[in-house]
Amino acid sequence: MPYREKVAWLSLLSMLAVFIPYFSWTALHPPGPEIPNFGQMALYAVTSLSWAALLGIGHLLLRWRAPGEAKLPMDERDIAIAHKARGYAYGVLIAGMIGVGGMMPFTHGGWEIANAAFFMIVLAEAVFSIGIIRAYRRQHA
């Protein structure tokens, strides 16, 4: 498995590990309308820091197991794959932000809007990782 595919898997799996519980919790226990809601901010901060810690530890492990592969610069294929995946992710992000910023303020408020924006950012990142994984998988098949 190419190093960049491993990094994409790391990103996707760590994202799922921390954000599925966060969004499940906020769906089951919606935050109140008050702003600022320090409990909700703390929950999101812990979730984001956990994701960053998982990514950091994962990157260290990947670099430790394959130091030569980790130091290689991206070649033309890697750049093309990342560019295409970034295009899909950008489309998801823009569509989501239009919904969150353009429509939700008329019907929702506070943390509902913030969590919807967070969700769209996470979804766009997941689409980016999935795009990279699919591209590498197709080349191996």
Backbone as JSON, one array per atom type, in Angstrom:
{
  "sequence": "MPYREKVAWLSLLSMLAVFIPYFSWTALHPPGPEIPNFGQMALYAVTSLSWAALLGIGHLLLRWRAPGEAKLPMDERDIAIAHKARGYAYGVLIAGMIGVGGMMPFTHGGWEIANAAFFMIVLAEAVFSIGIIRAYRRQHA",
  "N": [[0.85, -1.17, 0.0], [0.66, 2.17, -0.91], [2.38, 4.95, 0.65], [0.97, 7.41, 0.81], [-1.65, 6.56, 0.57], [-1.89, 5.12, 2.93], [-1.74, 7.25, 4.74], [-4.1, 8.57, 4.07], [-5.98, 6.63, 4.85], [-5.42, 6.61, 7.58], [-6.21, 9.24, 8.27], [-8.96, 9.15, 7.61], [-9.97, 7.02, 9.24], [-9.29, 7.89, 11.84], [-10.78, 10.21, 11.94], [-13.41, 9.18, 11.78], [-13.41, 7.74, 14.16], [-13.43, 9.69, 16.19], [-15.29, 11.71, 15.51], [-17.77, 10.51, 14.92], [-18.77, 9.63, 17.48], [-18.97, 12.23, 18.64], [-20.84, 13.66, 16.99], [-23.0, 11.93, 17.24], [-23.55, 12.11, 19.98], [-24.24, 14.85, 20.17], [-26.49, 14.84, 18.58], [-28.24, 13.22, 20.01], [-28.32, 14.55, 22.44], [-29.09, 17.51, 22.19], [-27.46, 20.67, 22.17], [-28.26, 23.55, 24.18], [-29.88, 26.69, 23.23], [-28.3, 28.77, 24.07], [-25.61, 31.02, 23.74], [-22.43, 31.95, 24.66], [-21.97, 28.43, 24.89], [-20.33, 26.83, 27.06], [-19.89, 24.17, 27.81], [-20.51, 22.72, 25.49], [-18.6, 23.82, 23.79], [-16.28, 22.9, 25.05], [-16.6, 20.14, 24.71], [-16.42, 19.95, 21.91], [-13.83, 20.92, 21.6], [-12.31, 18.95, 22.95], [-12.89, 16.79, 21.3], [-11.78, 17.63, 18.83], [-9.08, 17.97, 19.57], [-8.51, 15.35, 20.28], [-8.71, 14.11, 17.8], [-6.58, 15.38, 16.5], [-4.47, 14.42, 18.09], [-4.63, 11.63, 17.6], [-4.06, 11.64, 14.85], [-1.46, 12.72, 14.89], [-0.02, 10.79, 16.4], [-0.47, 8.59, 14.75], [0.81, 9.43, 12.37], [3.45, 9.57, 13.29], [3.91, 6.85, 13.86], [3.6, 5.75, 11.28], [5.74, 7.0, 9.95], [7.83, 5.95, 11.44], [7.69, 3.24, 10.82], [8.13, 3.21, 8.07], [10.42, 4.98, 7.16], [11.85, 5.87, 4.9], [9.97, 5.9, 2.83], [8.2, 7.83, 3.79], [9.61, 10.16, 3.51], [9.78, 10.65, 0.83], [9.14, 12.86, -1.87], [6.01, 14.06, -3.23], [4.98, 12.55, -6.23], [4.09, 12.99, -9.74], [1.76, 11.48, -10.1], [0.76, 11.23, -7.46], [0.24, 13.91, -6.93], [-1.73, 14.47, -8.87], [-3.77, 12.73, -8.03], [-4.35, 13.77, -5.46], [-5.18, 16.32, -6.22], [-7.53, 15.8, -7.72], [-9.12, 14.54, -5.75], [-9.29, 16.63, -3.93], [-10.86, 18.4, -5.38], [-13.39, 17.11, -5.41], [-13.9, 17.13, -2.64], [-13.97, 19.87, -2.15], [-16.26, 20.63, -3.55], [-18.24, 19.35, -2.01], [-17.85, 20.69, 0.41], [-18.42, 23.39, -0.28], [-21.14, 23.18, -1.13], [-22.27, 22.32, 1.26], [-21.68, 24.49, 2.96], [-23.13, 26.5, 1.74], [-25.7, 25.63, 2.29], [-25.59, 25.65, 5.12], [-24.79, 28.31, 5.77], [-26.42, 29.85, 4.14], [-29.09, 29.02, 4.27], [-29.79, 27.86, 6.77], [-29.67, 29.91, 8.83], [-32.19, 31.09, 8.76], [-33.94, 29.31, 9.83], [-32.82, 27.96, 11.96], [-30.59, 28.15, 14.81], [-27.71, 29.23, 16.72], [-25.93, 26.59, 18.21], [-26.86, 24.6, 16.53], [-26.38, 25.51, 13.95], [-23.6, 25.84, 14.1], [-22.73, 23.18, 14.62], [-23.67, 21.95, 12.32], [-22.06, 23.19, 10.42], [-19.54, 22.29, 11.31], [-19.93, 19.56, 10.82], [-20.12, 19.52, 8.02], [-17.55, 20.31, 7.31], [-16.05, 18.17, 8.34], [-17.19, 16.12, 6.81], [-16.36, 16.91, 4.24], [-13.58, 16.6, 4.52], [-13.53, 13.83, 4.91], [-14.48, 12.98, 2.42], [-12.35, 13.84, 0.86], [-10.27, 12.15, 1.81], [-11.38, 9.64, 1.16], [-11.52, 9.9, -1.61], [-8.78, 9.88, -2.28], [-8.05, 7.32, -1.35], [-9.68, 5.68, -2.97], [-8.63, 6.26, -5.51], [-6.0, 5.24, -5.37], [-6.62, 2.56, -4.84], [-7.94, 1.81, -7.2], [-5.86, 1.87, -9.01], [-4.37, -0.25, -8.18], [-5.94, -2.41, -8.66]],
  "CA": [[0.0, 0.0, 0.0], [1.48, 3.39, -0.94], [2.41, 5.75, 1.88], [-0.11, 8.42, 0.79], [-2.9, 5.85, 0.84], [-1.87, 4.86, 4.38], [-2.05, 8.51, 5.41], [-5.52, 8.82, 3.85], [-6.69, 5.71, 5.74], [-5.23, 7.13, 8.94], [-7.06, 10.41, 8.43], [-10.37, 8.75, 7.59], [-10.33, 6.21, 10.41], [-9.23, 8.71, 13.05], [-11.93, 11.11, 11.88], [-14.59, 8.4, 12.15], [-13.3, 7.34, 15.57], [-13.73, 10.77, 17.14], [-16.42, 12.56, 15.16], [-19.04, 9.79, 15.03], [-19.31, 9.82, 18.84], [-19.32, 13.64, 18.89], [-22.1, 14.02, 16.33], [-24.06, 11.11, 17.83], [-23.88, 12.72, 21.27], [-24.95, 16.13, 19.98], [-27.82, 14.56, 18.02], [-29.07, 12.67, 21.08], [-28.42, 15.56, 23.5], [-28.83, 18.79, 21.52], [-27.1, 21.78, 23.07], [-29.26, 24.61, 24.29], [-29.69, 27.81, 22.31], [-27.45, 29.83, 24.62], [-24.27, 31.23, 23.19], [-21.62, 30.76, 24.46], [-22.25, 27.22, 25.66], [-18.96, 26.38, 27.33], [-19.86, 22.72, 27.82], [-20.45, 22.28, 24.09], [-17.28, 24.22, 23.29], [-15.29, 21.98, 25.62], [-16.78, 18.85, 24.05], [-15.86, 20.05, 20.57], [-12.37, 21.06, 21.74], [-11.77, 17.63, 23.28], [-13.02, 15.98, 20.09], [-10.79, 18.08, 17.86], [-7.74, 17.65, 20.08], [-8.36, 13.9, 20.18], [-8.43, 13.82, 16.39], [-5.2, 15.83, 16.24], [-3.56, 13.49, 18.76], [-4.64, 10.38, 16.84], [-3.33, 11.89, 13.6], [-0.05, 12.89, 15.21], [0.54, 9.48, 16.77], [-0.5, 7.76, 13.54], [1.89, 9.87, 11.47], [4.73, 9.12, 13.88], [4.03, 5.4, 13.65], [3.83, 5.5, 9.84], [7.11, 7.43, 9.64], [8.75, 5.03, 12.1], [7.67, 1.96, 10.12], [8.63, 3.37, 6.7], [11.02, 6.32, 7.12], [12.24, 6.25, 3.54], [8.76, 6.19, 2.07], [7.6, 9.05, 4.31], [10.4, 11.32, 3.1], [9.7, 10.85, -0.61], [8.21, 13.92, -2.27], [4.89, 13.62, -4.05], [5.26, 12.52, -7.67], [2.99, 13.53, -10.54], [0.56, 10.69, -9.84], [0.26, 11.63, -6.15], [-0.31, 15.27, -7.06], [-2.97, 14.38, -9.63], [-4.77, 12.09, -7.17], [-4.73, 14.74, -4.43], [-5.91, 17.41, -6.88], [-8.88, 15.33, -8.05], [-9.83, 14.33, -4.49], [-9.55, 17.95, -3.36], [-11.98, 18.96, -6.12], [-14.62, 16.52, -4.87], [-14.09, 17.62, -1.27], [-14.33, 21.29, -2.22], [-17.67, 20.68, -3.95], [-19.04, 18.99, -0.84], [-17.73, 21.77, 1.39], [-19.16, 24.57, -0.74], [-22.58, 22.88, -1.07], [-22.65, 22.31, 2.67], [-21.62, 25.84, 3.53], [-24.27, 27.26, 1.2], [-26.85, 25.22, 3.11], [-25.42, 26.09, 6.51], [-24.73, 29.77, 5.88], [-27.43, 30.52, 3.34], [-30.47, 28.64, 4.58], [-30.04, 27.55, 8.18], [-29.94, 31.05, 9.74], [-33.6, 31.47, 8.74], [-34.75, 28.32, 10.52], [-32.1, 27.41, 13.1], [-29.68, 29.12, 15.41], [-26.72, 28.8, 17.7], [-25.11, 25.4, 18.04], [-27.32, 23.81, 15.39], [-25.63, 26.01, 12.79], [-22.17, 25.53, 14.3], [-22.51, 21.75, 14.44], [-23.87, 21.64, 10.9], [-20.83, 23.63, 9.74], [-18.5, 21.32, 11.68], [-20.22, 18.32, 10.12], [-19.78, 19.66, 6.59], [-16.09, 20.33, 7.21], [-15.6, 16.79, 8.55], [-17.62, 15.36, 5.63], [-15.46, 17.26, 3.13], [-12.3, 15.92, 4.79], [-13.74, 12.4, 4.66], [-14.56, 12.82, 0.96], [-10.98, 13.98, 0.37], [-9.55, 10.91, 2.12], [-11.97, 8.55, 0.37], [-11.08, 10.1, -3.0], [-7.39, 9.42, -2.39], [-8.05, 5.86, -1.18], [-10.27, 5.06, -4.17], [-7.71, 6.41, -6.64], [-4.92, 4.27, -5.21], [-7.19, 1.22, -4.96], [-8.21, 1.56, -8.61], [-4.59, 1.64, -9.71], [-3.85, -1.55, -7.77], [-6.84, -3.48, -9.11]],
  "C": [[0.9, 1.24, 0.0], [1.34, 4.22, 0.34], [1.25, 6.76, 1.91], [-1.47, 7.78, 1.03], [-3.0, 5.52, 2.33], [-2.25, 6.11, 5.17], [-3.54, 8.84, 5.25], [-6.37, 7.9, 4.73], [-6.6, 6.19, 7.19], [-6.16, 8.31, 9.2], [-8.53, 10.02, 8.51], [-10.76, 7.99, 8.86], [-10.27, 7.01, 11.71], [-10.39, 9.69, 13.11], [-13.21, 10.38, 12.32], [-14.58, 8.06, 13.64], [-13.7, 8.45, 16.53], [-14.98, 11.56, 16.78], [-17.76, 11.82, 15.15], [-19.58, 9.88, 16.45], [-19.74, 11.26, 19.13], [-20.68, 13.97, 18.28], [-23.26, 13.16, 16.83], [-24.51, 11.71, 19.16], [-24.68, 14.01, 21.08], [-26.32, 15.93, 19.34], [-28.77, 14.05, 19.11], [-29.3, 13.67, 22.22], [-28.12, 16.93, 22.9], [-28.47, 19.88, 22.52], [-28.2, 22.83, 23.08], [-28.94, 25.77, 23.35], [-28.71, 28.87, 22.81], [-26.08, 29.83, 23.96], [-23.58, 32.19, 24.15], [-22.05, 29.63, 25.39], [-20.89, 26.57, 25.9], [-18.85, 24.86, 27.39], [-19.75, 22.15, 26.41], [-19.1, 22.65, 23.46], [-16.2, 23.26, 23.79], [-15.38, 20.61, 24.96], [-16.18, 18.88, 22.64], [-14.33, 20.18, 20.63], [-11.72, 19.72, 22.05], [-11.81, 16.73, 22.05], [-11.95, 16.35, 19.08], [-9.36, 17.77, 18.3], [-7.48, 16.14, 20.05], [-8.03, 13.49, 18.76], [-7.0, 14.21, 16.06], [-4.19, 14.88, 16.88], [-3.48, 12.16, 18.02], [-3.85, 10.53, 15.54], [-1.83, 11.99, 13.86], [0.63, 11.57, 15.55], [0.59, 8.57, 15.56], [0.6, 8.13, 12.57], [3.26, 9.44, 11.99], [4.95, 7.63, 13.66], [4.3, 5.07, 12.18], [5.26, 5.88, 9.45], [8.14, 6.48, 10.26], [8.84, 3.71, 11.34], [8.24, 2.05, 8.71], [9.26, 4.75, 6.54], [11.4, 6.78, 5.72], [11.05, 6.65, 2.7], [8.13, 7.52, 2.5], [8.33, 10.3, 3.83], [10.33, 11.6, 1.6], [8.75, 11.99, -0.95], [7.08, 13.33, -3.13], [5.33, 13.62, -5.52], [4.03, 13.03, -8.42], [1.67, 12.79, -10.28], [-0.06, 11.1, -8.51], [-0.4, 13.01, -6.2], [-1.64, 15.24, -7.79], [-4.09, 13.76, -8.79], [-5.26, 13.07, -6.11], [-5.55, 15.88, -5.02], [-7.35, 17.0, -7.18], [-9.71, 15.15, -6.78], [-10.19, 15.67, -3.84], [-10.72, 18.62, -4.07], [-13.31, 18.42, -5.63], [-14.92, 17.07, -3.48], [-14.53, 19.08, -1.26], [-15.79, 21.45, -2.61], [-18.59, 20.36, -2.79], [-19.03, 20.12, 0.18], [-18.53, 23.0, 0.97], [-20.67, 24.34, -0.68], [-23.06, 22.9, 0.38], [-22.67, 23.69, 3.28], [-22.72, 26.74, 2.97], [-25.51, 26.91, 2.01], [-26.77, 25.76, 4.52], [-25.51, 27.61, 6.62], [-25.84, 30.49, 5.15], [-28.86, 30.22, 3.73], [-30.74, 28.46, 6.07], [-30.28, 28.76, 9.09], [-31.41, 31.47, 9.77], [-34.47, 30.51, 9.54], [-34.11, 27.78, 11.8], [-31.2, 28.48, 13.69], [-28.65, 28.44, 16.28], [-25.93, 27.57, 17.31], [-25.59, 24.49, 16.92], [-26.55, 24.22, 14.12], [-24.16, 25.64, 12.92], [-21.9, 24.06, 14.07], [-22.74, 21.31, 12.99], [-22.63, 22.04, 10.09], [-19.68, 22.68, 10.04], [-18.69, 20.02, 10.92], [-19.82, 18.41, 8.65], [-18.27, 19.71, 6.39], [-15.54, 18.91, 7.36], [-15.98, 15.93, 7.34], [-16.71, 15.65, 4.44], [-14.09, 16.61, 3.31], [-12.41, 14.43, 4.52], [-13.81, 12.13, 3.16], [-13.16, 12.93, 0.35], [-10.19, 12.68, 0.6], [-10.07, 9.74, 1.29], [-11.57, 8.67, -1.1], [-9.65, 9.61, -3.22], [-7.34, 7.89, -2.3], [-8.58, 5.18, -2.44], [-9.3, 5.13, -5.35], [-6.58, 5.41, -6.55], [-5.43, 2.84, -5.35], [-7.45, 0.86, -6.43], [-6.93, 1.25, -9.37], [-4.0, 0.29, -9.34], [-4.69, -2.7, -8.31], [-6.52, -3.94, -10.53]]
}
